[in-house]
Amino acid sequence: MHKEELISLHQMLFEIKDYFADYNPELKFSGYQSLKINPSQLHKSKMEHKYAIFVLGNELANAMKDVEFSASGRISARMRELAAKTLKEMEYIQ
């Protein structure tokens, strides 16, 4: 995926995050917030956006699980795996 496509996906997930946060103000998305990256930060690397997507995807899946979507537990686990894999790739590059 090209960086521009990743940023577009990051933006979509960011908007979904905002929707869930409006729906349930108790959701904090702390893992994503701790990254200090958002879709408007074009200067961030492709890998940083990719990692943010997986972290945010994991937290969104956990939020969906609370609203009783059936497959969200599997999505959360997969996003967690992909985030860990991407973090290792980022560490390898540096």
C-alpha positions in Angstrom: 0.0 0.0 0.0 1.3 3.5 -0.8 1.7 6.1 1.9 -1.1 8.2 0.6 -3.5 5.1 0.8 -2.3 4.4 4.3 -3.0 8.0 5.4 -6.5 7.8 3.8 -7.2 4.6 5.7 -5.8 6.2 8.9 -8.2 9.1 8.4 -11.2 6.8 8.0 -10.3 4.9 11.2 -9.8 8.2 13.0 -13.3 9.3 12.0 -14.7 5.9 13.2 -12.8 6.5 16.5 -14.4 9.9 16.9 -17.8 8.3 16.2 -17.3 5.7 19.0 -15.9 8.3 21.3 -19.1 10.4 20.8 -21.2 7.3 21.3 -19.4 6.3 24.5 -17.4 9.1 26.1 -15.7 6.5 28.4 -13.7 5.2 25.5 -10.2 6.7 25.7 -8.2 4.9 22.9 -5.2 5.4 25.2 -2.9 3.2 23.1 -3.5 5.2 20.0 -3.4 8.5 21.9 0.0 7.6 23.3 1.4 7.3 19.8 0.9 11.1 19.3 0.2 10.6 15.6 -2.9 11.5 13.6 -3.7 11.4 9.9 -2.9 15.0 9.3 0.7 14.5 10.1 2.0 13.8 6.6 5.6 14.2 7.7 5.3 11.0 9.8 6.7 7.9 8.1 4.7 5.3 6.2 5.6 2.7 8.9 4.4 5.1 11.7 1.0 5.5 10.0 0.8 1.7 9.4 1.5 1.0 13.1 -1.0 3.6 14.2 -3.6 2.0 11.9 -3.1 -1.4 13.6 -3.1 0.0 17.1 -6.3 2.0 16.4 -7.9 -0.9 14.6 -7.3 -3.0 17.7 -8.8 -0.4 20.0 -11.8 0.0 17.7 -12.4 -3.7 17.6 -12.3 -3.7 21.4 -14.8 -0.9 21.4 -17.0 -2.8 19.0 -16.8 -5.8 21.2 -18.5 -3.8 23.9 -21.4 -3.1 21.6 -21.8 -6.8 21.0 -20.5 -7.3 17.4 -19.8 -11.0 17.1 -16.5 -11.2 15.2 -14.8 -8.2 16.8 -12.8 -10.3 19.2 -11.0 -12.0 16.4 -10.4 -8.6 14.7 -8.9 -7.3 17.9 -6.5 -10.2 18.2 -5.4 -9.9 14.6 -4.9 -6.1 14.8 -2.8 -6.7 18.0 -0.7 -9.3 16.0 -0.2 -6.9 13.1 0.7 -4.0 15.4 3.4 -6.1 17.1 4.8 -7.2 13.7 4.9 -3.7 12.4 6.6 -2.4 15.5 9.3 -5.0 15.1 9.7 -3.9 11.4 10.0 -0.3 12.6 12.7 -1.2 15.2 14.6 -3.2 12.6 14.7 -0.3 10.2 16.0 2.1 12.8 
